[in-house]
Amino acid sequence: MKKLFLLLVLSFSAAGLFAATTVIYHTSDMHGFYYPKAGVGGAAVLAELIDEGPEDYLLLDSGDFLNGTAEAKNSKGLKSVDLMNKLGFHATTIGNHEFDFKDKGVAPILERAEFAILAANFFEKESGKYPKGVLPYQVFDVDDVDVAVIGLANTNPTNKSKKYKFTQPLPALEKVLKEKPVQEADITVVIVHDALVDEEHGTQAYISQIAEKFGDKVNVVFGGHAHHIVQNHYINGVLFVESGNYYQSVSKVTIETDDKTGKVISAKSELIPLIVEKIGIDEDMAEYAESIKEPGMDEVFGEAAEKISRSSDIEEHKDSPLNNWIADLGRDYAGTQIFVHNNGGTRIDMEKGTVTKRETVDIHPFENTITKMTVDGKFLKYLVKKSLLPRSLFTYSGMTVTYRNKKGKVKDLKIYVNGEPVENRKKYTLATNEYIAFGGSEGWPFNRIDNSKKEKVGTGNVRTILEDGIKKYSPVKAISTGRIVEVK
């Protein structure tokens, strides 16, 4: 019996009986979605989940917490910060949409936050120092385990900054990893507003290089930006986690460290969907979220006869009913032959039933007006070819596309404008939203067009055009797809 007892003790010890357990919750790209949609998500559900968990934990975010809904937009992100303060976030980093309200909107956010804003590669241009309210890292004591959290800001803000500058993330990270408090920490994690794979923004992020270069110094990398979900993905022993978007889910990472040596034994992640019926809501948080609602946003002004999706049900069709309709409304408004709509600007589906102003803001929260220009067929071919793979970034009105995907390359590309094949030297009138027109994000091909040749159209923006369309055509029905077709 004594031998059996001894064997049990030894086996439990080997399995981590004397290990400390540290829990980290992670969110990203919340974009101001404070309330549940279709019974999923919202701040009150997240609060309830955390209340049910361990007493000591970390709650981290990877940025883009400011803009995306009526409350976030109308308060220039301050309500988002207030809500995060109340939720008890410990730290976040700076995403590209933290610049939606330009330079003048940044300082109030930094001042308002009661949580750490970490960005080792983010500085004031004039002083060369970190802005007030920004740190490169912070070490947190989580139930006697020291966790160093390092932040890396996204280097491509939605609005170009005159006041702030960004340096390359990896050299900034390398410098911080040499800091004594970081080296002495039991666990080191990085929060960054970039993703392992970034199809929408046309760039391959550097994130995996963190593991390749610093795998012996970093334990977990929390990413975002692409709105992806990544769980239990390991590179060179480093755990990579991405948690989706819009308060729809949270990642729970459990890290085991040896009590004696302080070394990390294991790290694993679990994605937890924030389902109201399953988790419940924190009444205090729900009451607070309700108190900061924008007035007049829930007034009904239209109806959708069916769900109008921002994705296609047909695999070969790379356009969608909702994006097609927005593009058609834009072309009608601009009076051009072609309208180009960036799919990433459409944030959620239009659900069947009544439509409110809140829902149209949720669908397209940005204030981008319409810009038109004249381009030639050669540019159209360049634009389409550069934006089709690995997934289509744009939807078109007045133009149709077919192509083949041969090992990740566009082949047999055919483009038609109003049914006629595109000709290289022929001129075409084209409109899009101003953000794309002037080279923002996936709109970089438009940098080939001289800005002096771009002309503003009216005073409406994509969202107001959408709202007018809903009022005019209610009850709205889905438009068929097939404007962008991958030929198998």
C-alpha positions in Angstrom: 0.0 0.0 0.0 2.9 2.4 0.9 4.5 1.7 -2.5 1.2 2.4 -4.3 0.8 5.7 -2.4 4.4 6.7 -3.3 3.8 5.9 -7.0 0.6 8.0 -7.0 2.4 11.0 -5.4 5.2 10.7 -7.9 2.8 10.5 -10.8 0.7 13.5 -9.6 4.0 15.5 -9.2 5.1 14.7 -12.7 1.6 15.7 -14.0 2.0 19.2 -12.5 0.6 18.8 -9.0 3.0 21.5 -7.8 2.4 23.9 -10.7 0.8 27.3 -10.5 -2.1 28.0 -12.9 -2.5 31.4 -14.5 -5.6 32.4 -16.5 -5.6 35.1 -19.2 -8.8 36.1 -21.0 -8.3 37.7 -24.4 -10.5 39.8 -26.8 -9.8 41.7 -29.9 -11.5 44.0 -32.5 -14.5 44.7 -30.3 -15.4 47.8 -32.4 -17.9 49.1 -29.9 -20.3 46.1 -30.1 -21.5 46.4 -26.5 -24.8 44.5 -26.8 -25.8 41.0 -27.7 -26.9 40.2 -31.3 -29.1 37.2 -31.9 -28.4 36.0 -28.3 -24.6 36.1 -28.6 -22.0 38.6 -27.4 -21.9 41.8 -25.5 -20.2 43.3 -22.4 -22.7 41.9 -19.9 -22.1 38.3 -21.0 -18.3 38.8 -20.9 -18.6 40.2 -17.4 -20.7 37.3 -16.2 -18.2 34.8 -17.7 -15.3 36.5 -15.9 -17.2 36.6 -12.6 -17.6 32.8 -12.8 -13.9 32.3 -13.3 -10.8 32.5 -11.0 -10.5 35.4 -8.6 -7.1 36.4 -10.0 -6.7 36.7 -13.8 -5.6 39.0 -16.6 -8.0 40.5 -19.1 -6.2 41.6 -22.3 -7.2 43.0 -25.6 -5.4 43.4 -29.0 -6.9 46.7 -30.2 -9.5 48.2 -32.4 -11.8 48.7 -29.4 -12.9 52.2 -30.4 -15.1 52.6 -33.5 -17.8 50.6 -35.2 -21.2 51.3 -33.6 -23.3 54.3 -32.9 -22.2 54.6 -29.2 -18.5 54.3 -30.2 -18.7 56.6 -33.2 -20.7 59.4 -31.6 -18.5 59.5 -28.4 -15.3 59.3 -30.5 -14.5 56.1 -28.7 -14.8 57.4 -25.1 -17.8 55.1 -24.3 -15.8 52.1 -25.4 -13.0 53.1 -23.0 -15.5 53.7 -20.2 -17.0 50.2 -20.8 -13.5 48.6 -20.8 -12.7 50.4 -17.6 -15.9 49.0 -16.0 -15.1 45.5 -17.3 -11.7 45.7 -15.6 -9.4 45.3 -18.6 -5.8 45.2 -17.6 -4.2 46.1 -20.9 -4.7 46.6 -24.6 -2.6 47.8 -27.5 -3.2 50.3 -30.3 -5.1 49.1 -33.4 -5.4 50.9 -36.8 -9.0 52.0 -36.0 -7.8 53.8 -32.8 -7.0 56.6 -35.4 -10.5 56.8 -36.8 -10.9 60.1 -35.1 -7.5 61.3 -36.3 -4.7 62.6 -34.1 -7.0 64.8 -32.0 -9.0 61.7 -30.9 -6.0 59.8 -29.6 -5.0 61.8 -26.5 -8.5 61.8 -24.9 -8.5 58.0 -25.2 -5.1 57.6 -23.6 -6.2 59.9 -20.7 -9.5 58.2 -20.1 -8.2 54.6 -19.9 -7.8 53.1 -16.5 -6.1 50.1 -18.1 -2.6 50.0 -19.5 -2.1 50.9 -23.2 0.9 49.1 -24.3 2.8 49.9 -27.5 6.6 49.4 -27.6 6.7 50.8 -31.1 4.6 54.0 -30.8 6.1 57.4 -30.1 5.5 61.1 -30.3 7.2 62.6 -33.4 8.3 65.8 -31.7 9.7 64.4 -28.4 10.6 60.9 -29.6 9.1 59.6 -26.3 6.1 57.4 -25.6 2.9 59.5 -25.5 1.5 60.2 -22.1 -0.5 57.1 -21.1 1.4 54.7 -23.2 4.0 52.1 -21.9 6.0 49.6 -23.8 5.2 46.8 -21.3 3.9 46.2 -17.8 4.5 43.3 -15.4 1.3 42.1 -13.6 1.2 40.0 -10.4 -1.4 37.3 -11.0 -1.7 35.2 -7.8 2.1 35.4 -7.1 3.0 34.7 -10.8 4.7 37.6 -12.6 3.3 38.1 -16.1 5.1 40.5 -18.4 2.7 41.9 -21.1 4.3 43.6 -24.1 2.3 45.6 -26.6 3.0 46.2 -30.3 0.8 48.7 -32.2 -0.5 48.3 -35.7 1.7 50.4 -37.9 -0.9 51.4 -40.5 -3.5 53.7 -38.9 -6.7 54.4 -40.7 -5.8 58.1 -40.8 -2.2 59.2 -41.3 -0.7 60.8 -38.2 1.3 64.0 -38.1 1.8 63.8 -34.3 2.7 60.2 -33.7 5.1 57.7 -35.4 5.5 54.0 -35.5 8.7 52.0 -35.5 9.2 48.4 -36.7 7.6 45.9 -34.2 10.3 43.3 -34.1 13.3 45.6 -33.1 11.0 47.3 -30.6 10.1 43.9 -29.1 13.7 42.8 -29.0 14.6 45.9 -27.0 11.9 45.3 -24.4 12.8 41.7 -24.0 16.2 42.8 -22.7 14.5 44.8 -19.9 15.3 43.3 -16.5 11.7 43.2 -15.2 10.7 41.3 -18.4 13.6 38.9 -18.1 12.7 38.2 -14.5 9.0 37.5 -15.1 7.6 34.0 -15.0 5.5 34.4 -18.1 5.9 36.7 -21.1 3.1 37.5 -23.5 2.8 39.8 -26.4 -0.5 41.6 -27.4 -0.4 42.9 -31.0 -2.9 44.2 -33.5 -1.8 42.0 -36.4 -2.7 38.5 -37.5 -0.9 35.3 -38.5 -2.7 35.4 -41.8 -4.1 38.7 -43.2 -6.0 38.3 -46.4 -8.1 41.4 -46.3 -5.2 43.9 -45.9 -3.0 42.4 -48.6 0.0 41.9 -46.3 1.6 38.9 -44.7 2.1 39.9 -41.1 5.4 39.5 -39.2 3.7 37.7 -36.3 5.2 34.2 -36.8 8.7 35.8 -36.7 8.1 36.5 -33.0 8.3 32.8 -32.4 11.2 32.3 -34.8 13.3 35.0 -33.3 12.2 35.0 -29.7 10.7 31.6 -29.0 12.9 31.1 -26.0 11.7 34.4 -24.4 8.0 34.7 -25.4 5.3 32.2 -24.3 2.1 33.5 -25.8 1.2 35.9 -28.7 -2.3 37.4 -28.7 -3.2 38.8 -32.2 -6.1 40.5 -33.9 -6.9 42.8 -36.9 -8.0 40.1 -39.4 -11.0 39.1 -37.2 -9.9 35.5 -37.3 -10.1 32.8 -34.7 -6.9 30.9 -33.9 -6.6 28.4 -31.0 -3.8 26.2 -29.8 -1.5 27.1 -32.7 2.1 26.6 -31.8 5.2 27.8 -33.6 8.6 27.0 -32.0 6.9 26.4 -28.7 5.0 29.7 -28.7 1.2 29.7 -28.4 -0.6 31.9 -30.9 -4.2 33.0 -30.1 -6.7 35.1 -32.0 -10.2 35.6 -30.6 -12.5 36.8 -33.4 -14.4 40.1 -33.1 -17.4 42.1 -31.9 -17.5 40.8 -28.3 -18.8 37.5 -29.8 -16.3 35.3 -28.1 -13.3 35.3 -25.7 -10.2 33.2 -25.5 -9.3 31.7 -22.2 -5.6 30.8 -22.0 -4.4 28.6 -19.1 -0.7 28.6 -18.4 1.0 26.2 -16.0 4.3 27.2 -14.4 6.5 25.2 -12.1 6.3 26.4 -8.5 10.0 25.8 -7.9 11.7 26.9 -11.1 9.1 29.4 -12.3 9.4 28.0 -15.8 6.3 27.6 -18.1 5.2 23.9 -18.3 2.3 24.3 -20.7 0.0 26.9 -22.3 -3.3 26.1 -24.0 -6.3 28.1 -25.2 -10.0 27.6 -25.3 -12.5 29.8 -27.3 -15.6 30.5 -25.4 -18.6 31.8 -27.4 -20.4 34.5 -25.4 -23.9 32.9 -25.6 -26.4 34.6 -23.4 -28.6 31.6 -22.7 -25.6 29.5 -21.7 -23.5 32.0 -19.7 -26.1 34.5 -18.6 -25.5 38.3 -18.1 -24.1 40.4 -15.3 -27.0 42.6 -14.4 -24.9 45.6 -13.2 -23.0 45.6 -16.5 -26.2 45.2 -18.5 -27.7 48.2 -16.8 -24.5 50.3 -17.4 -24.4 49.3 -21.1 -28.1 50.3 -21.4 -27.4 53.6 -19.8 -24.9 54.6 -22.5 -27.1 53.8 -25.5 -27.4 56.6 -28.0 -30.9 58.0 -28.2 -33.0 57.5 -31.4 -30.8 54.7 -32.7 -33.5 52.0 -32.2 -36.3 53.7 -34.2 -37.5 51.5 -37.0 -37.3 53.1 -40.5 -37.4 50.1 -42.8 -37.7 46.3 -43.2 -35.7 43.5 -44.7 -37.9 40.8 -46.3 -35.1 38.2 -45.7 -31.6 38.0 -44.3 -29.2 39.9 -46.6 -25.8 38.4 -46.1 -22.3 39.8 -46.6 -21.2 36.4 -47.8 -22.3 34.1 -50.6 -24.0 30.7 -50.3 -22.4 29.7 -53.6 -18.7 28.7 -53.3 -17.7 29.9 -56.8 -19.4 33.3 -56.3 -17.0 35.8 -54.5 -19.6 38.6 -54.3 -22.5 38.7 -51.8 -26.1 40.0 -51.7 -25.4 42.8 -49.2 -22.2 44.1 -50.8 -23.8 43.9 -54.3 -26.7 46.0 -53.1 -24.5 48.6 -51.5 -22.4 48.8 -54.6 -25.5 49.3 -56.8 -26.7 52.1 -54.5 -23.3 53.7 -54.7 -23.2 53.6 -58.5 -26.7 55.0 -58.8 -25.7 57.8 -56.4 -22.5 58.6 -58.2 -23.8 58.3 -61.7 -20.7 56.4 -62.9 -20.3 53.3 -65.0 -18.7 51.4 -62.2 -18.8 51.4 -58.4 -16.2 49.7 -56.2 -17.2 48.7 -52.7 -14.6 47.4 -50.2 -16.1 44.2 -48.6 -14.2 44.9 -45.3 -16.3 48.0 -44.8 -19.4 45.9 -44.4 -19.2 44.7 -40.8 -22.3 42.5 -40.3 -25.3 41.0 -42.2 -28.6 42.8 -42.5 -31.0 40.5 -40.6 -34.5 39.7 -41.6 -37.2 42.0 -40.0 -37.3 45.6 -39.0 -34.2 47.8 -39.7 -33.1 50.6 -37.4 -30.4 53.3 -37.7 -28.4 51.3 -35.1 -28.2 48.4 -37.5 -27.1 50.5 -40.5 -24.3 52.0 -38.3 -23.3 48.4 -37.3 -23.3 47.4 -41.0 -21.2 50.3 -42.1 -20.0 52.7 -39.3 -17.7 54.9 -41.4 -18.3 58.4 -42.6 -16.6 58.0 -45.9 -18.1 60.2 -48.7 -18.1 59.2 -52.4 -15.2 60.0 -54.8 -15.3 59.5 -58.6 -12.6 59.4 -61.2 -11.9 58.3 -64.8 -9.7 55.3 -65.2 -8.6 53.2 -68.2 -9.1 49.5 -68.7 -5.5 48.7 -67.9 -6.0 50.1 -64.4 -9.2 48.1 -64.0 -7.4 44.9 -64.8 -4.6 45.8 -62.4 -7.1 46.6 -59.6 -9.2 43.4 -60.0 -6.2 41.1 -60.4 -4.5 42.5 -57.2 -7.7 42.1 -55.2 -9.0 38.6 -56.0 -6.7 36.3 -54.0 -6.5 34.8 -51.5 -10.0 36.2 -51.2 -11.9 39.0 -53.0 -11.5 42.4 -51.4 -14.0 44.3 -53.5 -17.5 44.0 -54.9 -18.4 45.8 -58.2 -21.5 47.3 -59.7 -21.5 47.7 -63.4 -18.6 45.3 -63.8 -18.4 41.5 -63.8 -15.4 39.3 -63.4 -14.5 35.6 -64.1 -11.1 34.0 -63.3 -9.3 30.8 -62.4 -7.2 30.2 -59.4 -4.1 28.3 -60.4 -2.0 27.6 -57.3 -2.8 30.9 -55.7 -2.4 32.9 -58.9 -5.1 34.6 -61.0 -5.4 33.1 -64.5 -7.8 33.5 -67.4 -9.1 36.8 -66.0 -12.0 38.3 -67.9 -13.6 41.6 -67.0 -16.8 43.1 -68.5 -18.2 46.6 -68.0 -21.9 46.6 -68.7 -21.5 43.4 -70.7 -18.6 44.6 -72.9 -15.0 43.3 -72.5 -12.7 45.8 -70.9 -10.2 47.4 -73.3 -6.9 48.7 -72.0 -7.0 52.2 -73.6 -10.7 52.8 -73.1 -11.8 55.2 -70.4 -14.3 54.3 -67.7 -16.0 56.4 -65.0 -15.6 54.8 -61.6 -16.6 55.7 -58.0 -15.8 54.4 -54.6 -15.7 55.7 -51.0 -13.1 58.3 -50.3 -11.0 56.0 -48.0 -10.4 53.5 -50.7 -10.1 56.2 -53.4 -7.2 57.8 -51.6 -5.3 54.5 -51.0 -6.5 53.5 -47.5 -5.9 49.9 -46.5 -6.9 47.6 -49.4 -7.4 50.7 -51.6 -3.6 51.0 -52.2 -4.0 50.3 -56.0 -5.8 53.7 -56.3 -2.5 55.4 -55.4 -1.7 54.9 -59.1 -4.4 57.5 -59.9 -3.3 61.1 -59.5 -5.3 62.6 -56.6 -6.0 65.7 -58.7 -8.2 63.5 -60.9 -10.4 62.4 -58.0 -13.6 64.4 -57.4 -16.0 64.3 -54.5 -19.6 63.4 -55.2 -22.3 65.2 -53.1 -22.3 65.1 -49.3 -23.7 61.6 -48.7 -21.6 58.7 -47.4 -21.9 55.0 -47.8 -24.1 54.6 -44.7 -26.5 57.4 -45.6 -26.8 56.0 -49.1 -27.6 52.6 -47.6 -30.2 54.1 -45.3 -31.9 56.0 -48.2 -31.9 52.8 -50.2 -33.7 50.9 -47.3 -36.3 53.6 -47.0 -36.9 53.6 -50.8 -37.0 49.9 -51.5 -38.4 48.5 -48.2 -39.0 45.7 -47.7 -35.5 45.0 -49.0 -34.8 41.7 -50.8 -31.5 40.0 -51.4 -29.8 40.6 -54.8 -28.5 37.5 -56.6 -24.7 36.9 -56.7 -22.5 36.0 -59.7 -20.7 39.2 -60.4 -17.3 37.7 -59.4 -17.0 34.1 -60.3 -14.1 31.7 -59.8 -14.3 29.2 -62.7 -13.4 25.7 -61.6 
